[in-house]
């Protein structure tokens, strides 16, 4: 039985499309939660209030990041259709 958990698997972020290979992932609390990389989670995700388990707050942050990315893309599509591209 290993003392340390296995490091996160490499994956492609669903928001930015970058391939993330975490060779030195840092503390376990900062590991990315698939399918969103840590940078996109912190950029697009909302801050979740303190009550609740830490992992639950991280999952809510990931879900809010995905929802915000979908909302942003929908707004881009809407404005492109009405106003064209620059």
PDB file as gemmi writes it, atoms N, CA and C in Angstrom:
CRYST1    1.000    1.000    1.000  90.00  90.00  90.00 P 1                      
ATOM      1  N   UNK A   1       0.847  -1.175   0.000  1.00  0.00           N  
ATOM      2  CA  UNK A   1       0.000   0.000   0.000  1.00  0.00           C  
ATOM      3  C   UNK A   1       0.891   1.237   0.000  1.00  0.00           C  
ATOM      4  N   UNK A   2       0.818   2.063  -1.056  1.00  0.00           N  
ATOM      5  CA  UNK A   2       1.672   3.245  -1.124  1.00  0.00           C  
ATOM      6  C   UNK A   2       1.208   4.324  -0.145  1.00  0.00           C  
ATOM      7  N   UNK A   3       2.161   5.069   0.363  1.00  0.00           N  
ATOM      8  CA  UNK A   3       1.850   6.151   1.285  1.00  0.00           C  
ATOM      9  C   UNK A   3       1.313   7.348   0.517  1.00  0.00           C  
ATOM     10  N   UNK A   4       1.950   7.680  -0.586  1.00  0.00           N  
ATOM     11  CA  UNK A   4       1.527   8.821  -1.401  1.00  0.00           C  
ATOM     12  C   UNK A   4       0.613   8.332  -2.526  1.00  0.00           C  
ATOM     13  N   UNK A   5      -0.429   9.091  -2.858  1.00  0.00           N  
ATOM     14  CA  UNK A   5      -1.280   8.688  -3.986  1.00  0.00           C  
ATOM     15  C   UNK A   5      -0.539   8.859  -5.303  1.00  0.00           C  
ATOM     16  N   UNK A   6      -1.017   8.146  -6.314  1.00  0.00           N  
ATOM     17  CA  UNK A   6      -0.428   8.287  -7.643  1.00  0.00           C  
ATOM     18  C   UNK A   6      -0.648   9.697  -8.144  1.00  0.00           C  
ATOM     19  N   UNK A   7       0.327  10.208  -8.895  1.00  0.00           N  
ATOM     20  CA  UNK A   7       0.168  11.566  -9.421  1.00  0.00           C  
ATOM     21  C   UNK A   7      -0.915  11.578 -10.487  1.00  0.00           C  
ATOM     22  N   UNK A   8      -1.464  12.758 -10.781  1.00  0.00           N  
ATOM     23  CA  UNK A   8      -2.561  12.816 -11.751  1.00  0.00           C  
ATOM     24  C   UNK A   8      -2.122  12.382 -13.145  1.00  0.00           C  
ATOM     25  N   UNK A   9      -3.061  11.760 -13.864  1.00  0.00           N  
ATOM     26  CA  UNK A   9      -2.775  11.318 -15.229  1.00  0.00           C  
ATOM     27  C   UNK A   9      -2.736  12.522 -16.161  1.00  0.00           C  
ATOM     28  N   UNK A  10      -1.939  12.456 -17.236  1.00  0.00           N  
ATOM     29  CA  UNK A  10      -1.974  13.533 -18.229  1.00  0.00           C  
ATOM     30  C   UNK A  10      -3.342  13.574 -18.907  1.00  0.00           C  
ATOM     31  N   UNK A  11      -3.816  14.776 -19.216  1.00  0.00           N  
ATOM     32  CA  UNK A  11      -5.101  14.926 -19.882  1.00  0.00           C  
ATOM     33  C   UNK A  11      -5.106  16.233 -20.659  1.00  0.00           C  
ATOM     34  N   UNK A  12      -6.101  16.388 -21.514  1.00  0.00           N  
ATOM     35  CA  UNK A  12      -6.297  17.619 -22.267  1.00  0.00           C  
ATOM     36  C   UNK A  12      -7.429  18.387 -21.610  1.00  0.00           C  
ATOM     37  N   UNK A  13      -7.181  19.642 -21.288  1.00  0.00           N  
ATOM     38  CA  UNK A  13      -8.161  20.470 -20.595  1.00  0.00           C  
ATOM     39  C   UNK A  13      -9.361  20.724 -21.503  1.00  0.00           C  
ATOM     40  N   UNK A  14     -10.561  20.617 -20.942  1.00  0.00           N  
ATOM     41  CA  UNK A  14     -11.783  20.811 -21.713  1.00  0.00           C  
ATOM     42  C   UNK A  14     -12.031  22.275 -22.055  1.00  0.00           C  
ATOM     43  N   UNK A  15     -11.417  23.192 -21.322  1.00  0.00           N  
ATOM     44  CA  UNK A  15     -11.656  24.610 -21.562  1.00  0.00           C  
ATOM     45  C   UNK A  15     -10.596  25.201 -22.495  1.00  0.00           C  
ATOM     46  N   UNK A  16      -9.328  25.085 -22.118  1.00  0.00           N  
ATOM     47  CA  UNK A  16      -8.277  25.728 -22.916  1.00  0.00           C  
ATOM     48  C   UNK A  16      -7.721  24.827 -24.010  1.00  0.00           C  
ATOM     49  N   UNK A  17      -7.957  23.520 -23.932  1.00  0.00           N  
ATOM     50  CA  UNK A  17      -7.489  22.603 -24.955  1.00  0.00           C  
ATOM     51  C   UNK A  17      -6.015  22.255 -24.853  1.00  0.00           C  
ATOM     52  N   UNK A  18      -5.346  22.715 -23.814  1.00  0.00           N  
ATOM     53  CA  UNK A  18      -3.923  22.410 -23.631  1.00  0.00           C  
ATOM     54  C   UNK A  18      -3.762  21.013 -23.043  1.00  0.00           C  
ATOM     55  N   UNK A  19      -2.714  20.315 -23.514  1.00  0.00           N  
ATOM     56  CA  UNK A  19      -2.389  19.011 -22.948  1.00  0.00           C  
ATOM     57  C   UNK A  19      -1.596  19.246 -21.674  1.00  0.00           C  
ATOM     58  N   UNK A  20      -2.100  18.762 -20.565  1.00  0.00           N  
ATOM     59  CA  UNK A  20      -1.465  18.980 -19.272  1.00  0.00           C  
ATOM     60  C   UNK A  20      -0.814  17.694 -18.800  1.00  0.00           C  
ATOM     61  N   UNK A  21       0.495  17.760 -18.615  1.00  0.00           N  
ATOM     62  CA  UNK A  21       1.250  16.632 -18.079  1.00  0.00           C  
ATOM     63  C   UNK A  21       1.919  17.126 -16.808  1.00  0.00           C  
ATOM     64  N   UNK A  22       1.396  16.711 -15.683  1.00  0.00           N  
ATOM     65  CA  UNK A  22       1.892  17.199 -14.402  1.00  0.00           C  
ATOM     66  C   UNK A  22       3.014  16.289 -13.910  1.00  0.00           C  
ATOM     67  N   UNK A  23       4.246  16.652 -14.241  1.00  0.00           N  
ATOM     68  CA  UNK A  23       5.382  15.867 -13.769  1.00  0.00           C  
ATOM     69  C   UNK A  23       5.677  16.153 -12.309  1.00  0.00           C  
ATOM     70  N   UNK A  24       5.523  17.405 -11.911  1.00  0.00           N  
ATOM     71  CA  UNK A  24       5.737  17.816 -10.526  1.00  0.00           C  
ATOM     72  C   UNK A  24       4.453  18.501 -10.060  1.00  0.00           C  
ATOM     73  N   UNK A  25       3.460  17.727  -9.661  1.00  0.00           N  
ATOM     74  CA  UNK A  25       2.141  18.304  -9.413  1.00  0.00           C  
ATOM     75  C   UNK A  25       2.010  19.152  -8.157  1.00  0.00           C  
ATOM     76  N   UNK A  26       2.949  19.082  -7.243  1.00  0.00           N  
ATOM     77  CA  UNK A  26       2.844  19.870  -6.022  1.00  0.00           C  
ATOM     78  C   UNK A  26       1.991  19.163  -4.977  1.00  0.00           C  
ATOM     79  N   UNK A  27       1.466  19.929  -4.018  1.00  0.00           N  
ATOM     80  CA  UNK A  27       0.662  19.309  -2.966  1.00  0.00           C  
ATOM     81  C   UNK A  27      -0.605  18.663  -3.519  1.00  0.00           C  
ATOM     82  N   UNK A  28      -1.077  17.634  -2.854  1.00  0.00           N  
ATOM     83  CA  UNK A  28      -2.241  16.889  -3.313  1.00  0.00           C  
ATOM     84  C   UNK A  28      -3.458  17.799  -3.424  1.00  0.00           C  
ATOM     85  N   UNK A  29      -3.578  18.788  -2.536  1.00  0.00           N  
ATOM     86  CA  UNK A  29      -4.741  19.671  -2.559  1.00  0.00           C  
ATOM     87  C   UNK A  29      -4.801  20.512  -3.825  1.00  0.00           C  
ATOM     88  N   UNK A  30      -3.674  20.715  -4.500  1.00  0.00           N  
ATOM     89  CA  UNK A  30      -3.623  21.561  -5.699  1.00  0.00           C  
ATOM     90  C   UNK A  30      -3.644  20.759  -6.998  1.00  0.00           C  
ATOM     91  N   UNK A  31      -3.781  19.452  -6.916  1.00  0.00           N  
ATOM     92  CA  UNK A  31      -3.813  18.655  -8.135  1.00  0.00           C  
ATOM     93  C   UNK A  31      -5.048  18.999  -8.942  1.00  0.00           C  
ATOM     94  N   UNK A  32      -4.946  18.932 -10.268  1.00  0.00           N  
ATOM     95  CA  UNK A  32      -6.103  19.254 -11.102  1.00  0.00           C  
ATOM     96  C   UNK A  32      -7.180  18.174 -10.991  1.00  0.00           C  
ATOM     97  N   UNK A  33      -8.398  18.591 -11.199  1.00  0.00           N  
ATOM     98  CA  UNK A  33      -9.526  17.667 -11.236  1.00  0.00           C  
ATOM     99  C   UNK A  33      -9.952  17.583 -12.691  1.00  0.00           C  
ATOM    100  N   UNK A  34      -9.804  16.395 -13.285  1.00  0.00           N  
ATOM    101  CA  UNK A  34     -10.174  16.248 -14.692  1.00  0.00           C  
ATOM    102  C   UNK A  34     -11.622  16.633 -14.891  1.00  0.00           C  
ATOM    103  N   UNK A  35     -12.010  17.229 -15.968  1.00  0.00           N  
ATOM    104  CA  UNK A  35     -11.340  17.517 -17.218  1.00  0.00           C  
ATOM    105  C   UNK A  35     -10.810  18.941 -17.316  1.00  0.00           C  
ATOM    106  N   UNK A  36     -10.675  19.651 -16.180  1.00  0.00           N  
ATOM    107  CA  UNK A  36     -10.266  21.053 -16.198  1.00  0.00           C  
ATOM    108  C   UNK A  36      -8.919  21.192 -15.505  1.00  0.00           C  
ATOM    109  N   UNK A  37      -7.991  21.919 -16.146  1.00  0.00           N  
ATOM    110  CA  UNK A  37      -6.685  22.134 -15.527  1.00  0.00           C  
ATOM    111  C   UNK A  37      -6.829  23.124 -14.373  1.00  0.00           C  
ATOM    112  N   UNK A  38      -5.837  23.185 -13.534  1.00  0.00           N  
ATOM    113  CA  UNK A  38      -5.897  24.036 -12.342  1.00  0.00           C  
ATOM    114  C   UNK A  38      -5.975  25.517 -12.725  1.00  0.00           C  
ATOM    115  N   UNK A  39      -5.283  25.925 -13.780  1.00  0.00           N  
ATOM    116  CA  UNK A  39      -5.300  27.330 -14.193  1.00  0.00           C  
ATOM    117  C   UNK A  39      -6.707  27.746 -14.620  1.00  0.00           C  
ATOM    118  N   UNK A  40      -7.360  26.936 -15.438  1.00  0.00           N  
ATOM    119  CA  UNK A  40      -8.716  27.266 -15.884  1.00  0.00           C  
ATOM    120  C   UNK A  40      -9.699  27.222 -14.720  1.00  0.00           C  
ATOM    121  N   UNK A  41      -9.491  26.302 -13.798  1.00  0.00           N  
ATOM    122  CA  UNK A  41     -10.367  26.241 -12.626  1.00  0.00           C  
ATOM    123  C   UNK A  41     -10.273  27.528 -11.817  1.00  0.00           C  
ATOM    124  N   UNK A  42      -9.059  28.047 -11.635  1.00  0.00           N  
ATOM    125  CA  UNK A  42      -8.888  29.268 -10.864  1.00  0.00           C  
ATOM    126  C   UNK A  42      -9.312  30.504 -11.647  1.00  0.00           C  
ATOM    127  N   UNK A  43      -9.191  30.474 -12.971  1.00  0.00           N  
ATOM    128  CA  UNK A  43      -9.538  31.632 -13.787  1.00  0.00           C  
ATOM    129  C   UNK A  43     -11.041  31.733 -14.014  1.00  0.00           C  
ATOM    130  N   UNK A  44     -11.684  30.648 -14.430  1.00  0.00           N  
ATOM    131  CA  UNK A  44     -13.097  30.663 -14.776  1.00  0.00           C  
ATOM    132  C   UNK A  44     -14.004  30.285 -13.614  1.00  0.00           C  
ATOM    133  N   UNK A  45     -13.502  29.511 -12.668  1.00  0.00           N  
ATOM    134  CA  UNK A  45     -14.333  29.037 -11.566  1.00  0.00           C  
ATOM    135  C   UNK A  45     -14.613  30.119 -10.547  1.00  0.00           C  
ATOM    136  N   UNK A  46     -15.739  29.995  -9.871  1.00  0.00           N  
ATOM    137  CA  UNK A  46     -16.077  30.965  -8.840  1.00  0.00           C  
ATOM    138  C   UNK A  46     -15.546  30.481  -7.494  1.00  0.00           C  
ATOM    139  N   UNK A  47     -15.364  31.425  -6.598  1.00  0.00           N  
ATOM    140  CA  UNK A  47     -14.899  31.093  -5.255  1.00  0.00           C  
ATOM    141  C   UNK A  47     -16.077  30.500  -4.497  1.00  0.00           C  
ATOM    142  N   UNK A  48     -15.855  29.347  -3.913  1.00  0.00           N  
ATOM    143  CA  UNK A  48     -16.917  28.638  -3.211  1.00  0.00           C  
ATOM    144  C   UNK A  48     -16.789  28.948  -1.724  1.00  0.00           C  
ATOM    145  N   UNK A  49     -17.893  29.237  -1.030  1.00  0.00           N  
ATOM    146  CA  UNK A  49     -17.807  29.544   0.395  1.00  0.00           C  
ATOM    147  C   UNK A  49     -17.221  28.401   1.208  1.00  0.00           C  
ATOM    148  N   UNK A  50     -16.792  28.703   2.399  1.00  0.00           N  
ATOM    149  CA  UNK A  50     -16.042  27.767   3.236  1.00  0.00           C  
ATOM    150  C   UNK A  50     -16.794  26.524   3.694  1.00  0.00           C  
ATOM    151  N   UNK A  51     -18.100  26.546   4.018  1.00  0.00           N  
ATOM    152  CA  UNK A  51     -18.719  25.320   4.541  1.00  0.00           C  
ATOM    153  C   UNK A  51     -18.659  24.167   3.540  1.00  0.00           C  
ATOM    154  N   UNK A  52     -18.454  22.972   4.053  1.00  0.00           N  
ATOM    155  CA  UNK A  52     -18.400  21.782   3.205  1.00  0.00           C  
ATOM    156  C   UNK A  52     -17.000  21.204   3.163  1.00  0.00           C  
ATOM    157  N   UNK A  53     -16.910  19.999   2.637  1.00  0.00           N  
ATOM    158  CA  UNK A  53     -15.630  19.330   2.521  1.00  0.00           C  
ATOM    159  C   UNK A  53     -14.788  19.987   1.429  1.00  0.00           C  
ATOM    160  N   UNK A  54     -13.466  19.913   1.561  1.00  0.00           N  
ATOM    161  CA  UNK A  54     -12.564  20.558   0.605  1.00  0.00           C  
ATOM    162  C   UNK A  54     -12.771  20.017  -0.805  1.00  0.00           C  
ATOM    163  N   UNK A  55     -12.895  18.709  -0.941  1.00  0.00           N  
ATOM    164  CA  UNK A  55     -13.064  18.108  -2.266  1.00  0.00           C  
ATOM    165  C   UNK A  55     -14.385  18.552  -2.904  1.00  0.00           C  
ATOM    166  N   UNK A  56     -15.424  18.686  -2.099  1.00  0.00           N  
ATOM    167  CA  UNK A  56     -16.703  19.158  -2.635  1.00  0.00           C  
ATOM    168  C   UNK A  56     -16.577  20.583  -3.155  1.00  0.00           C  
ATOM    169  N   UNK A  57     -15.845  21.432  -2.445  1.00  0.00           N  
ATOM    170  CA  UNK A  57     -15.647  22.807  -2.901  1.00  0.00           C  
ATOM    171  C   UNK A  57     -14.856  22.837  -4.197  1.00  0.00           C  
ATOM    172  N   UNK A  58     -13.855  21.957  -4.324  1.00  0.00           N  
ATOM    173  CA  UNK A  58     -13.084  21.879  -5.577  1.00  0.00           C  
ATOM    174  C   UNK A  58     -13.969  21.446  -6.733  1.00  0.00           C  
ATOM    175  N   UNK A  59     -14.828  20.453  -6.518  1.00  0.00           N  
ATOM    176  CA  UNK A  59     -15.718  19.990  -7.578  1.00  0.00           C  
ATOM    177  C   UNK A  59     -16.700  21.085  -7.985  1.00  0.00           C  
ATOM    178  N   UNK A  60     -17.216  21.841  -7.026  1.00  0.00           N  
ATOM    179  CA  UNK A  60     -18.099  22.955  -7.365  1.00  0.00           C  
ATOM    180  C   UNK A  60     -17.359  24.011  -8.165  1.00  0.00           C  
ATOM    181  N   UNK A  61     -16.100  24.238  -7.844  1.00  0.00           N  
ATOM    182  CA  UNK A  61     -15.299  25.197  -8.592  1.00  0.00           C  
ATOM    183  C   UNK A  61     -15.080  24.715 -10.028  1.00  0.00           C  
ATOM    184  N   UNK A  62     -14.833  23.420 -10.204  1.00  0.00           N  
ATOM    185  CA  UNK A  62     -14.658  22.855 -11.548  1.00  0.00           C  
ATOM    186  C   UNK A  62     -15.954  22.972 -12.344  1.00  0.00           C  
ATOM    187  N   UNK A  63     -17.085  22.650 -11.724  1.00  0.00           N  
ATOM    188  CA  UNK A  63     -18.374  22.746 -12.418  1.00  0.00           C  
ATOM    189  C   UNK A  63     -18.680  24.184 -12.797  1.00  0.00           C  
ATOM    190  N   UNK A  64     -18.374  25.130 -11.911  1.00  0.00           N  
ATOM    191  CA  UNK A  64     -18.645  26.527 -12.247  1.00  0.00           C  
ATOM    192  C   UNK A  64     -17.711  27.008 -13.351  1.00  0.00           C  
ATOM    193  N   UNK A  65     -16.475  26.491 -13.397  1.00  0.00           N  
ATOM    194  CA  UNK A  65     -15.557  26.850 -14.485  1.00  0.00           C  
ATOM    195  C   UNK A  65     -16.079  26.338 -15.822  1.00  0.00           C  
ATOM    196  N   UNK A  66     -16.583  25.102 -15.847  1.00  0.00           N  
ATOM    197  CA  UNK A  66     -17.154  24.558 -17.082  1.00  0.00           C  
ATOM    198  C   UNK A  66     -18.389  25.345 -17.504  1.00  0.00           C  
ATOM    199  N   UNK A  67     -19.246  25.694 -16.555  1.00  0.00           N  
ATOM    200  CA  UNK A  67     -20.448  26.458 -16.880  1.00  0.00           C  
ATOM    201  C   UNK A  67     -20.079  27.845 -17.403  1.00  0.00           C  
ATOM    202  N   UNK A  68     -19.102  28.497 -16.803  1.00  0.00           N  
ATOM    203  CA  UNK A  68     -18.687  29.825 -17.262  1.00  0.00           C  
ATOM    204  C   UNK A  68     -18.064  29.757 -18.648  1.00  0.00           C  
ATOM    205  N   UNK A  69     -17.292  28.711 -18.928  1.00  0.00           N  
ATOM    206  CA  UNK A  69     -16.696  28.554 -20.257  1.00  0.00           C  
ATOM    207  C   UNK A  69     -17.783  28.333 -21.316  1.00  0.00           C  
ATOM    208  N   UNK A  70     -18.807  27.532 -20.990  1.00  0.00           N  
ATOM    209  CA  UNK A  70     -19.921  27.326 -21.919  1.00  0.00           C  
ATOM    210  C   UNK A  70     -20.693  28.625 -22.143  1.00  0.00           C  
ATOM    211  N   UNK A  71     -20.914  29.386 -21.084  1.00  0.00           N  
ATOM    212  CA  UNK A  71     -21.615  30.661 -21.203  1.00  0.00           C  
ATOM    213  C   UNK A  71     -20.823  31.645 -22.069  1.00  0.00           C  
ATOM    214  N   UNK A  72     -19.523  31.694 -21.872  1.00  0.00           N  
ATOM    215  CA  UNK A  72     -18.674  32.593 -22.656  1.00  0.00           C  
ATOM    216  C   UNK A  72     -18.685  32.215 -24.128  1.00  0.00           C  
ATOM    217  N   UNK A  73     -18.585  30.923 -24.424  1.00  0.00           N  
ATOM    218  CA  UNK A  73     -18.607  30.475 -25.818  1.00  0.00           C  
ATOM    219  C   UNK A  73     -19.968  30.747 -26.464  1.00  0.00           C  
ATOM    220  N   UNK A  74     -21.048  30.569 -25.710  1.00  0.00           N  
ATOM    221  CA  UNK A  74     -22.373  30.863 -26.247  1.00  0.00           C  
ATOM    222  C   UNK A  74     -22.512  32.354 -26.549  1.00  0.00           C  
ATOM    223  N   UNK A  75     -21.973  33.198 -25.681  1.00  0.00           N  
ATOM    224  CA  UNK A  75     -22.022  34.648 -25.921  1.00  0.00           C  
ATOM    225  C   UNK A  75     -21.204  35.011 -27.154  1.00  0.00           C  
ATOM    226  N   UNK A  76     -20.046  34.381 -27.320  1.00  0.00           N  
ATOM    227  CA  UNK A  76     -19.234  34.639 -28.511  1.00  0.00           C  
ATOM    228  C   UNK A  76     -19.986  34.251 -29.777  1.00  0.00           C  
ATOM    229  N   UNK A  77     -20.615  33.091 -29.765  1.00  0.00           N  
ATOM    230  CA  UNK A  77     -21.383  32.645 -30.926  1.00  0.00           C  
ATOM    231  C   UNK A  77     -22.544  33.599 -31.213  1.00  0.00           C  
ATOM    232  N   UNK A  78     -23.222  34.044 -30.177  1.00  0.00           N  
ATOM    233  CA  UNK A  78     -24.352  34.954 -30.338  1.00  0.00           C  
ATOM    234  C   UNK A  78     -23.907  36.275 -30.959  1.00  0.00           C  
ATOM    235  N   UNK A  79     -22.851  36.870 -30.416  1.00  0.00           N  
ATOM    236  CA  UNK A  79     -22.411  38.166 -30.926  1.00  0.00           C  
ATOM    237  C   UNK A  79     -21.767  38.057 -32.305  1.00  0.00           C  
ATOM    238  N   UNK A  80     -21.100  36.945 -32.584  1.00  0.00           N  
ATOM    239  CA  UNK A  80     -20.538  36.748 -33.927  1.00  0.00           C  
ATOM    240  C   UNK A  80     -21.650  36.680 -34.967  1.00  0.00           C  
ATOM    241  N   UNK A  81     -22.741  36.007 -34.617  1.00  0.00           N  
ATOM    242  CA  UNK A  81     -23.843  35.863 -35.557  1.00  0.00           C  
ATOM    243  C   UNK A  81     -24.523  37.208 -35.817  1.00  0.00           C  
ATOM    244  N   UNK A  82     -24.649  38.031 -34.796  1.00  0.00           N  
ATOM    245  CA  UNK A  82     -25.358  39.302 -34.949  1.00  0.00           C  
ATOM    246  C   UNK A  82     -24.456  40.422 -35.470  1.00  0.00           C  
ATOM    247  N   UNK A  83     -23.197  40.436 -35.060  1.00  0.00           N  
ATOM    248  CA  UNK A  83     -22.349  41.569 -35.376  1.00  0.00           C  
ATOM    249  C   UNK A  83     -21.160  41.227 -36.268  1.00  0.00           C  
ATOM    250  N   UNK A  84     -20.956  39.972 -36.579  1.00  0.00           N  
ATOM    251  CA  UNK A  84     -19.839  39.565 -37.419  1.00  0.00           C  
ATOM    252  C   UNK A  84     -18.532  39.538 -36.630  1.00  0.00           C  
ATOM    253  N   UNK A  85     -17.448  39.280 -37.339  1.00  0.00           N  
ATOM    254  CA  UNK A  85     -16.142  39.247 -36.694  1.00  0.00           C  
ATOM    255  C   UNK A  85     -15.327  40.443 -37.127  1.00  0.00           C  
ATOM    256  N   UNK A  86     -14.373  40.797 -36.297  1.00  0.00           N  
ATOM    257  CA  UNK A  86     -13.542  41.966 -36.598  1.00  0.00           C  
ATOM    258  C   UNK A  86     -12.419  41.599 -37.524  1.00  0.00           C  
TER     259      UNK A  86                                                      
END                                                                             
